[in-house]
């Protein structure tokens, strides 16, 4: 006779007798995939992304016409023969006794620049906040790093190391950030302020808040030791993050292509990147056998974060640093709503994060809707877009294609 388990006592209910017994064997739980199964799937996904990135660009930027190219020296410095006073430059200084000197030398290592004899803090903040930068990529590498590894310390360390490696690419390989021409390298404030302080740090904090309120399981399970099992666990986590990070570059294949829906511009490449990102995340969740509810909550947060980078109404496209403020604050407010409505977790953490999200949204609102914004958009589009190599050209053109080696 088959043992039916412990009798639960439900004689007063009109149910089948078998339902009155509690099974001694709980339903089988979904288990994580085997190490080699996960590893093989990650290799297949990576090879797919790698092959896709080796395809020709679907919407390649055309080369900037020669008559649109400019010599930066003549643009930044009026002809020295012109009777122009240095005092007309904002924030200008002068060399006593030598009014003809209007520049100072700056050492870039492999090249040397002559800079205008000025320092304008307002211009600094304009160039920091406005224009098509590389902020979007840094936003998602930071957020996804915490989402996959569940270690904010590792992610920030990686982000700083990445900036160092970008610099080392120039003396070692003669390129910027693995593949960009030297002339297209980003300014120092991009590496130090845009990429780290205003992208990596806040979005690391955003993801930490998300993991806290949705009770995300720890993929490392807090049991790392100096043994083979721990090494295999670390290898899988790093491999998952690496594959997901590489897939972020999908948007580059679509150039500056966009389409309009109800008059709103939609960035084609960013839409495709978001979809690829969600597909790979879904695979990772299946590998780890994590609760499906945590996937959908994470996916919803990612979709909200993507929106300011995908949709825009201006002809010149997205000011990525300002879009990052909106992305950070709106996603943060949604997480706070979940924190209040569905959890009883620490309210002091909630108040601290609300203050952070509110500050970001306030700055965004002033910059976007203020009639007299304290930092207005620059009238000059110097360093305003990608792929221009300091030579000028429109936003949907590539001036770097005109540069050739002797």
Buried (B, 14 or more C-beta within 10 A) or exposed (E): EEEEEEEEEEEEEEEEEEEBBEEEEEEEEEEBBEEEEBBEBBEEBBEBBEEBEEEEEEEBBEBBEEEBBBEBEEEBBBEEEEEEEBEEBEEBEBEEEEEEEBBEEEEEEEEEBBEBBBEBEEBBBBBBBBBBBBBBBBBBBBBBBBBBBBBBEBBBEBBBEBBEEBBEBBEEEEBBBEEBBBBBBBBEBBBEBBBBEBBBBBBBBBBBBBBBBBEBEEBBEEEEEEEEEBEBBBBBBBBBBEBBBBBBBBBBBBBBBBEEEEEEBBBBBBBBBBEBBBEBBBBBBBBBEBBEEBBEBBBBBBBBBBBBBBBBEEEBBBBBBBBBBBBBBBBBBBBBEBBBEEEEEEEEBBEEBBEBBBEBBEBBBEBBEEEEEEBEBBEEBBBBBBBBBBBBBBBBBBBBBBBEEE
